[in-house]
Amino acid sequence: MTAHSITVRLETKDQNLRKSFEAIIRSIEGFVVLGSDTAGRADLLIFELGGDEPERDFQAVNALLNSDEVSEVFYVGQQSDPAVLLRAIQSGAREFFIQPINEDEVRGALERLQKRWKPKGEEEVPEPGKVGQIIDVIGSKGGTGTTTVAVNLAVSLAQDKRAPSVSLVDMNLLFGEIPLFLGIQPSYHWGEITANISRLDATFLKNILSCDPSGVCVLSSPARLDRKLSSTPEIMERLLKVMCSMFDFVIVDGGQSLDSTALKILQMADRVIVVSILSVPCLSNTNKLLRSFDDLGYPPRQNIHVIINRYLRDADISMEDAETAIDHKIFQRIVNDYRATISAINKGQALVRLEPKAAISKDFKELASTFLQAGTTSQKETKREDRKKGAKWWQLRK
């Protein structure tokens, strides 16, 4: 418990909603709910937005925050309108609850606030939560099919019977096409939320992301150059950490960029897929890219997976020759199927959904299965190590 009890003011028009919040708040030690007629400052304001003119509510709450009448604010709304959610972030909100409220979500938000307010020296060791894998998909050359690989890998992962949660981030600033590949129309892109990145958490992000029918949640790119919408390594690190706390897999379509933000993603990635094809220029670029990674010191070679896209059995260059040219083992090949690929793109569907029995779809599913199996093996090894540590601890206690 913190030395200072956290005071909470409830501004709700719905009395049943107020009672629900009061019951949850009073069940957590360290919080005090202020009466409706109690004047004075509050540490936390939980504010129910009106239906017609939320902007007026935002302005009123901003005035309270600026005058230090309240330290933090949580909003409650009737619907998850992306425009309202984004405006809530901009106005300084830490959490946004959709009615009817979920007790676990409210409790989690209050516990996070309590941890933020702990004095130095009283911090608790954080409990392990979801730690998703970041898979960065980059092209060794333009036109190798990086987006096709990223999209179909993400959808194949989401469709697997093990049912992992999957997100897809488009970092191709000039030519971001993921929404076209999936037939979705995102309301917002990552450029519009980076200005308020310090306030970003899973609650907001969950409601801003656009999801395709397979369950893949997409964060699209601005798709145009604008300094105001640009990212930085620090912003991208914060964004990916939040996403890793929400999803089992975070797939990044990195395009061909190698700026400072792209390098930060490479540093954070658990696995890096380099997409190449069996052509001399492309393999030459792949070799240069791998050598550049060696010079940088990251990512380590064992985490780099070279994939040959548009593979043809009778190609002039064999797989063995390609491995010699790049001095690296080829991880997998994706068979060439131009007709199916173009058809899927034009129809706004992932290949693996449009033609699930096609050979190219089977290749993507095999690729996804490999990553899922690797993740399961890693989890087992971690648990095994934990058991070993536990055994040593008990021996010491004896």
N, C-alpha and C positions, 0 to 999 in steps of 0.2 A: 504494500500500500504506500502511496506517496504521502509525504509529510503534509501536503496541502490537499484537502479534498477538492475535487473539481466540481465547480458549480455549473449547473445546466439550466438554461432558460428555454422553455417550450413555447413557441408561437405557432399554434395550430388552430384552425377554425373548426376542425372536426374533433369533438370531445372524445369519441371512441379512439381516435388516433392518438390523442394526448394520453389517454389511459394506457394504451399499449406501450408507448414510449416510457411512461413512468414506471410501469411494471418491469421492463427490461433494465432500465437505468438503476433502479433501486435494488435489483438483484446482484449488482456488481459493486463490490466494496470499493470505496474511494470516491463515489459520486454523490452529489447532493442536488436534488431537483428544487429549483426555486419556485415559490408559489406565484400564481398569476398576478397577485397584487404586491409582490415583493419588489421594491425598487433597488437600484444599484447595479454594479457591474457583474457580468457573468463570464465565466471562462469559455463556455460553449453555448452557442445558440443553435437550436434545431428549429428550422423555419419551414413552414408549409407554404409552397408557392400557390398564388392564385391562378385560376384557369385562363383568364382572358388577357391580362396585362402583366406578365411576369417581369417585364423590364422595370416596372414601378417597384416591385418587390426587391429586385436586385439593387436598385439605387438606394432604397431605404436601408438594406443590410450593409451596403458599402459605407454608408454614412456612419453606422454603428461601429464597423471595423476601423474606419479612419479616426473616429473619436475615441477609440480604445474602450468602448462600452462593452465589447465582446472581443475575445481573442481568436476564436475559431468558429466556423459556421458549417453546419450540415444542412442540406436542403432536402425537402420531401416533395415529390411531384406526382401527378396523376399518370403521366406517360413518359416514355423515354425518347422524347423528341431530341434528335441530335443537336439542333440549334439551341435548345434550352440547356442541354447538358454542357455544350461548349461555353455558353454564356455564364453558366454556373462556375466553371473552372476559372474563367477570366475574372469573375467577381470575387475569387478567393476561397471558394468552397473546398473543403477537404473530402466530403462524401456527398453522394446523392442517392437517395432511396426512392424506389418506385412503389406506389401503393398498389395492393396491400403490402405493408412492410414485411420483410423476412427477419425473424428474430435473430437468426444466426448472423446475418449480414450486419444488423445493428450492433449486436454484441461484439462482433469482430472489429467494427469501426471504433467503438468505445475503448476496447482494449488496446488498439493501436494508438489512439490518442493518449491513453494512460502511459504507454511506453515512451511516447515522445516527450511527455512531461516529467519523466523520472529525473530526479537530480543526479548529477554525476556521482558515480560510486554505487548507485542503487540499480544500475541496469541489470536486467536478467539476461541469461544466455538465450538467444532466440530459438524457438522451437523449429525443427526442420519442417519446411513446407515443400511445395512443388518446386522443383528446379528443372526447368525444361532445357532441352538440348537446342543449341543454335546451330543450324546448318546453313552456311553461306554458299550460295550458288553463283559462281562468276564465270564469265566467258573468256576464253583465251583470245578471242577475236570477235568482232561484230558479226552477227548473222549465224552464230553456231547453234542457236536455239536455247539460250539460257532461260528465257521465260517459260518456254514449253517444258523444260526439265523441272524448273521450280514449281510450276503450277501442278503438273501431273504427279510429282513426288508428294506434294502437300495433299492433294486429293486422295492419292493412293494410301497415304498414312491414315487419313481421316476415315477411309472406308474399311480399314482393317478390322477384323473381328475383335481385336484387343481394344478397340475404340479409344485411341489416344486423342487428346485435344490438340488441335493444330492451328497455327496462325501463319499468315503469309505477309511479309513486309516488302513493299516495292521500293527499292532504293535506286531505280533507274530514273534519274531526275528528268531527262529530256524525252525519253521514250518509254515511260511507264505504261504498260499495256495490260497489266493483270486484270483489271475490270473487264476489258474486252474479251479476254480469254475465258472468263467465268460468267459473262453475261450479267454482271451486277452493276449498279450505279451507286457508288459510295457517296454519302452526303458530305464526308470530310476526309481529308488526307493528313499525313503526319506533319506537313508543314504548318497546318493551322493549330496544332496543339503544342508545338515545340516552344512557342512563346510563353507558355504557362507550364513548362515541363516540371518545375519544382512542386507543383500542386497535383501532378498526375499520379493516379493510383489505379488499382485494378477496377474499382467501382466505376470510375468514369470511362476508362478505356473499354471496358466490356460493353458499354452502351453506345460507344462511338463507332466501334468496328462494324464492318459490313460482312455478313456471312453468306456463303453460297449454299446451295441445297445439300452438299455433302457434309457441311458443318465447318468448313475451313473459314476462319475469320480473317478478313483482309484489311490491311492498313495500306492504302494506296499512296502513290507519290504525288507531289504537286503537278508533275508533268509539264512544268515551265520554269524558266529561270526567274527567280525573285529573291533578292538578298534578304528581304524580310522573312521569307519562308525557308531560309537555308538552315541546314543542320550543322552541328559541331560534334566533335568526338564526345564531349561531356554530355550533350543532349542525347546522342544515340546510346551511350552507355546507360543512362537513366531509363530511356525508353525500353531497351532490350531487357534490362533487369526486371522491370515491371511485367513485361510480357512473359519472361521465363517463370515468374511466380504464378502465372495464369494458365500456361499451356505446357503440354508435354514436349511439343516441338515448335520451334520458331524458325520458319524457313525464310531466308532473305534472298530476294532476287537482286543480286549486286550488280548486274550488268557488266560493264567493262571498266568502271571507274576505280581508280586507285588513289583518291584524295585522302585527306587526313581522317575523314569520317569513315571511309571504306576501310582504312587500315585499322581503325578502332574495332570495327566489326570483325575483321580477320583475327585480331587479338582475342576477342571474346568468343569466337566460334569454337564449338566442340569439334565440328567437322567442316571441311571446306571442299566443295565439289567444283572442280575445274572442268568446264565443258569444252570439248575439242572435237574435231572431225579429222578424218583421214586425208589430209591434204598437207603438202609441204609447208606452205605459209602458216597454216594453223598449228601444226606440230612444232614449227620453229618458235612461234609465239608462246606455246605451252612450255617449251624448254626454257625460254627466257623468263617466263613468269615463275617457274619453279626455282630457278637460280636466284631470282630476286627475293623470293621468300627465304631462301637459305641465307642471303646477305642480311635480310632484316632480322632473322632469328625467330621468326614466326610466320605462319603456323608450322609446327613440326611436321616433318615428312609423313609420319605415320597417321596424321590427321587429314592429309590431303588425298582426295579420291578423284583421279582423272577418269572422266566418262567420255567415251567415244559416241557421239550422237550421229544419227543418220548413217548407221553402219550398213555397208554393202559387202556381201560375202566375196564378190569378185572384184573388189577394189584393187587399184594398182599398188597400194601400200598395205602390207599385212599388219596384223596386230603385233606380231613379234618385231617387225621393223619399226613400228610406232613406239614401242617400249624402249627400243634401243635409242631412237632419236631423242626421246625426252628423258631418258635415264630414270624411268619411274614405272612402276607396275600399273597397268591399266585396271581400274577397279571393275568396270562393267561397260558393256556396249548396249546402245539403244538402237534397235533395228530401224532402217529407213522406211518410212511409209508416208510419202508426201501427200497422197490423196486424203488419207484419214486425218493427217495433221491439219491441213488447210481447211478441210470440212469442219473439223472441231472448232478451229479458230473463228471461222465465218459464222458458225452457229452459236458462238459464245458458250461452249461447253468444254470441259476437260475431256481429253481423249479417253481416259480410263472410264468415264461415265458414258460417253457417246458410243464407243465401240469397245466394251469391256473384254471381249474375247479375241480382239486383234493381237497379233504378236507384239506390237509396240506397247500395247497396254500391259501385257504380261511382263514385259521388261521393266516397266515402271513399278509394277506391283512387286516384282522380285527385288528391285532396288529398295523400296519402302520396307519390305520384310527384313532385308539385311540390316537396316538401321534400327528397326524395332527389336530384332534379336540381339543386336549389340547393346542396345539400351537395357534390355532385360538382363543380359549377362553382367553388365556393369553394376546394376542394382543388386544382383545376387552376390557379387564380389564385395560390395560395400557392406551388405548385411553380414557376410562371413567375417569380414574384418572387425565389424562391430562386436560380433560374438567373441572373437579372439580377445579383443580388448576387455570385454566384460569378464571373461574367464580370468585374465590377469588381475583384474581389480579384486575379484573375490578371493584370489590367492593371497593378495596383499592384506586383505582384511583378516584372513585367518592368522 
